[in-house]
Amino acid sequence: MFLAEIYFPAVATVESDSYNLSEIVFMDCPFCRHAIAATWQHFVANTNNLGLPNHQFQAQLHSAVSRGQGRNAVSVTTQWLQCQNCQEIVIQITRSEAGQNPPTETWIALPKRPNLPALSELVADPFRKDYLEAWTILEDSPRMSAVLSRRLLADLLEKYASLNQFSLAKRIDEFITDTHHPLRIRQNLHHLREMGDFGAHTQQDRTAPTPAAQTFSDPAIINVDKAEAEWTLKIIGDLFEYFIIAPEKDKDMRSLIDQKLRDASRKAIAPLTS
């Protein structure tokens, strides 16, 4: 369709008490990653697919596509918003097709790729590479992003929590029972484990005593939406802070204090043994 005219409504300044905060839907801006109100507005066109004038403005495009012996009705909606933090324009496309599963698909068209979250240089490869790749493909394939995130999560628990159980679910079970770990992280992992099929694995359990005792067959397809895949990545970010970043920063601060004590000719602080 040729959009002869596209209107950007002026962003009005409205007092905050005009809104019921409980009714506002929030999202992360794909440009700056700041939490913002999802104030989506429609693009409006006044021409049809041949560029001829319409009698009224349209916010949704309608067509039909061939599917086998029949035709399916298709509608496409384009929406935009302006980030209240960075002022960038974000554009979202929603496509609906009758007879498809799922019938509706929504994706961000602008920016083409969301800005990746800042990641400390203390996080090295392969964790760094896998984490940023999982963020990069999140918009296009939440399922594959979640697959990569779960592998990353399993590797983190093995390296930094010494958990080498066969399945990720068992590693999480062991982690959340250890009360030395922060409650918030344990609670999030507990919900994350219940949210998806963490028993699905592409290998067989070699620790099973007999082939009949092995419970892994064909790997299950992970059914996860974008919000769940994004939350998994945020939990991994928390684990980076807990396992890698905070301990290194604490180590550097202790080294600075030890140096000050040496410069002042004071007795060194004996490290704790347990």
N, C-alpha and C positions, 0 to 999 in steps of 0.2 A: 504494500500500500504506500502511496506517495502522500506524505504528510505536508500539505501545503502550508499549514500554520500550526505551530505548537505553542501553547500558552503556558508560561510559568507564572502561576499566581503569586502575587506579592506575599512575602512572609510577614504576617502580621505580628505585632507585639501585643501579647495578651497577658493580663495579670495572672499569676500562678494560681490564685484562689478561684479562677474561673474553671479550673479543671478538677475532676475527681481523680486524685492520684491512683486510687485503686483500679481505675479503668484504663490507665495508660499502659500500653504494651511497650516494653523496652527491648532494645537490640544493641549489639556492638557495631559501631561504625566500621565498615570494611577499610576505610582510609586510616583512621587514627586509633581504632580499637577502643574508643571511649564509649561508655554506656550512654545511649541517647534514646529519646522517645521515637517510636516507629510511626512518624507522622506522614505516612504514604499519601500522595496525591496523584490523581490520574493525569496522564497526557491526554490532550483532547485534539481531535482532527476534524476538519470540515470538508474533506474530500474522500471519495471512495477509492477502491483499489485501481481504478482507471484514471484517477486524478480529477474526476468530475465532482462538482459541488454536491454536498449532501444537504438535505433540507434541515438537518439539525446536527449539532456536534455529537461525535461518537467517542466514547472512552474505551470501547472494546471492538476488536476486529473479529469478524465471523467468516468462516469458509468451510470447505469440506475436502477431505483427502480420500483417495482410493485405498481400500483395505480389502484384498481378495476380490470377492464378487460384489462387494458393496462399497459404500462411502460413509465415512465417519464425520460427524460435525466437529469442527475445531473452532475454538475461540482463543484469542490472545489479548492480554491486557498489559499495558505498560504503565508503571507507576514511578514516581520520583519523590525524593525528599532531600532536604538540605540539612546536613549534620549540624546540630546545635553547638558542637564544640569546634570543629575545624572548618566549618562552612562549605565543605565539599558537597557536590551534587552526587547523589547515589541513585542509580536507576535499576529497577527490578522488573523482570518479565515473568508473567504467569501464562502458561499454555495449558488448555484443557481440551481433551479429546474423548468423545464418547466411545465406550467399548474398550478403553485401554486400562491397564492396571499398573501403576496407579493412574487414575483419570486426569490428575492435575500435577503439573511440575512447575516449580518456581525457582528462579536463579537470579543472581546479581549480574547485570550486564555491564555496569560501570561502578567501581573499577573492574577491569577484566580479571585482575587477580588482586585479592585483598592484600594490604600491607601485612607483612609477617610480624609477629610480636618480637619485641626486643629480647634477646637471649644473651646471657652473660658469656663472656669468652671463657669462663671457667668450665663451661659445658663443652666437652670435646667430642670429636667423632669416635664411634659411629652414632652416639646418642644425638649429637647436634644435627647431623645430616638427616637422620630418620625423622626427628621432631619437626624440622623445617619442611621436609618433604610432605609429611602428613598434613601440615597446615596448608601447604601449597595446593594440594589436591582436594581439600575439604569441600570447596564449593562444587566442584565437578563430580566428585564421587565420595560422599560421606562414608559409604561402606568400606571402600578401599583405604580411606584415611583411618578408619577405626581398626582395620586389620593391621596396618602398620603401627598404629598406636599401641595395640595390644601386644605385639611382638616387642616393642620398645619397653612397655611396662614390665613384661616378663624378664627382659634382660636387666632392667634396673633393679628389680627385686632380687635377682640372682647375684649381681655384682655387689650391691651395697647392703643387702639384708641377708646375704648368704642363704637364700632360699632356692633350692634346685629341684623342687618337686616337678613332676612331669607336666602337669597342667597349670595354666595360669590361675585357675580357680583355687587350686590347692595352695599355691604360693600366696594368694591373697588371704585365704583362710588362716594361714600360719601368721602372716603379717598382722592381721587385725586382732589376733588373740594376744599379741605382745603389747602390754600396756605401757611399755617404755616409749612407744611411738606416739606422736601427737594424736589426740582423740579426733580432731577434725579430719585429718588425713585418713585415719582408720575408718571413720564413719562414711566418708566419701567412697572409699574403696569397697566398703561393704555394699553400698547401694549400686555402685558400678558393676560389681560382680552379679548382683541379682537382676540388673537391667538387661544383660545379654547372655548369650550362650558361651560362657568362657570354657566349657568343656570341649568345644569344637576344636579339633586339631588335625593337622595334615599328616601326622605320623602315628605309628602304633606305640602303645605303652610297652616298652621293652622290659619293664620291671614285673609285668604280669607273669604269674607262674606257668600258665598254659595259654595257648592261643584262644581257648574257649573263654578264658577269664579276661581277655582284652576287650574293653568296651568301646574302643574307637574304631569306627568304620570309615565311611566316606565323610570327608569334612563337611560340616554344615555351613550353609550360607549365613553370614552374619546379617541380621536384620536390624539396622540401626539408622536413625534419622540424623539430620545435620546437627541438631541441638545436642544429641547424645554424643556424637563424635567430637564435637567441639568441647563438651564438658570433659571428655576423656583426656583431651590435650591439655586442658587447664589443670587437671589433677596431676598429669605428668610434669607440668611446670612447677607445681607445688612440691613434687618429689625431687625435682632438680634442686630447688631451694633447700629442702631438708637434707638431702643426701650429699650434695656437691657444693652449692654456693655458700650457704651459711657456715658450714664447717671451715671452708677455706678463708672466709672473711674473719671468722673468730680466730683462726690460727694466725692470720696476719696481725690482728689487733694484739693478741698475746705476745707476739714477737716484738711489736713496738713497745709494749710495757716492759718486757724483759730488757730491751735495749736501754730504756730510760733508767731502769734500776742499775744496770751495769755502769751507765754514765755517771750516776750519782753514787757509785761505790757502795750500793746497798746489796744485801743478801738476795740471791736469786730465789724466785718462788718455786718450790718443789712441786713437780707435776703430781696430780692425783693418780693413783694406781687402779682405782675402781670407782 
